[in-house]
């Protein structure tokens, strides 16, 4: 599985990349802004794109919509999808996540290959929620 990570924290990007690569996910790129993300999705065509809900001055949910409009697939069974991540509880964003064009939500503490695979295949992982 080829993954693109989008988060405004360089420290988190390093830690998440190391974790996912240990679990067998190829992290093909990282981005810190929406513009970087749009360019990298177009170039790299990842299987899954993980987007932090809070990207500094930007909204990860708005970015997910922009990626969807640009053709990034978002549903189970597609070639790939978008998953929102955050250190905040899904309860803080439940309505926004549900209204967005994403596969679901993962708490950053639950991030892992199994949780991502579960969302990609229509399940609901521990620490996550379906959109």
LINGI-V933888 format. One record per backbone hydrogen bond with DSSP energy under -0.5 kcal/mol. NH is the residue of the N-H (numbers start at 1). CO is the residue of the C=O. E is the energy in kcal/mol with one decimal. If there is no record, write none. Layout:
nh->NH co->CO e->E
nh->NH co->CO e->E
//
This chain:
nh->3 co->1 e->-0.5
nh->3 co->26 e->-3.1
nh->4 co->48 e->-2.1
nh->5 co->29 e->-2.1
nh->6 co->50 e->-2.5
nh->7 co->31 e->-2.1
nh->10 co->8 e->-0.7
nh->13 co->9 e->-2.5
nh->14 co->10 e->-2.2
nh->15 co->11 e->-2.2
nh->16 co->12 e->-3.2
nh->17 co->13 e->-2.3
nh->18 co->14 e->-2.2
nh->19 co->15 e->-2.3
nh->20 co->16 e->-2.8
nh->21 co->17 e->-2.6
nh->22 co->18 e->-2.0
nh->23 co->19 e->-1.4
nh->24 co->21 e->-1.4
nh->25 co->20 e->-2.7
nh->26 co->1 e->-2.4
nh->26 co->24 e->-0.5
nh->27 co->25 e->-0.8
nh->28 co->3 e->-2.0
nh->28 co->26 e->-1.1
nh->29 co->3 e->-1.0
nh->31 co->5 e->-2.2
nh->37 co->33 e->-2.2
nh->38 co->34 e->-2.7
nh->39 co->35 e->-2.0
nh->40 co->36 e->-2.5
nh->41 co->37 e->-2.8
nh->42 co->38 e->-1.8
nh->43 co->39 e->-2.1
nh->44 co->40 e->-3.5
nh->45 co->41 e->-2.0
nh->47 co->2 e->-2.0
nh->48 co->2 e->-1.9
nh->49 co->81 e->-2.6
nh->50 co->4 e->-2.8
nh->51 co->49 e->-0.6
nh->51 co->83 e->-2.5
nh->52 co->6 e->-2.5
nh->53 co->85 e->-2.5
nh->55 co->53 e->-0.7
nh->55 co->58 e->-2.0
nh->58 co->55 e->-2.1
nh->60 co->53 e->-3.2
nh->60 co->58 e->-0.5
nh->61 co->53 e->-0.6
nh->63 co->59 e->-2.1
nh->64 co->60 e->-2.3
nh->65 co->61 e->-1.9
nh->66 co->62 e->-2.3
nh->67 co->63 e->-2.8
nh->68 co->64 e->-2.3
nh->69 co->65 e->-2.6
nh->70 co->66 e->-1.6
nh->71 co->68 e->-1.5
nh->72 co->67 e->-2.8
nh->77 co->120 e->-1.0
nh->78 co->75 e->-1.9
nh->81 co->47 e->-1.2
nh->83 co->49 e->-2.8
nh->84 co->104 e->-2.4
nh->85 co->51 e->-2.8
nh->86 co->106 e->-1.4
nh->92 co->89 e->-1.4
nh->93 co->90 e->-1.4
nh->94 co->90 e->-1.0
nh->97 co->93 e->-2.9
nh->98 co->94 e->-2.6
nh->99 co->95 e->-1.8
nh->100 co->96 e->-0.6
nh->100 co->97 e->-1.1
nh->102 co->100 e->-1.5
nh->103 co->82 e->-3.2
nh->104 co->82 e->-0.7
nh->105 co->129 e->-2.8
nh->106 co->84 e->-2.5
nh->107 co->127 e->-2.9
nh->108 co->86 e->-2.8
nh->110 co->107 e->-2.1
nh->111 co->108 e->-1.1
nh->116 co->112 e->-2.2
nh->117 co->113 e->-2.8
nh->118 co->114 e->-2.3
nh->119 co->115 e->-1.9
nh->120 co->116 e->-2.5
nh->121 co->117 e->-1.7
nh->122 co->119 e->-1.5
nh->123 co->118 e->-3.4
nh->128 co->125 e->-1.6
nh->129 co->105 e->-2.2
nh->131 co->103 e->-1.8
//
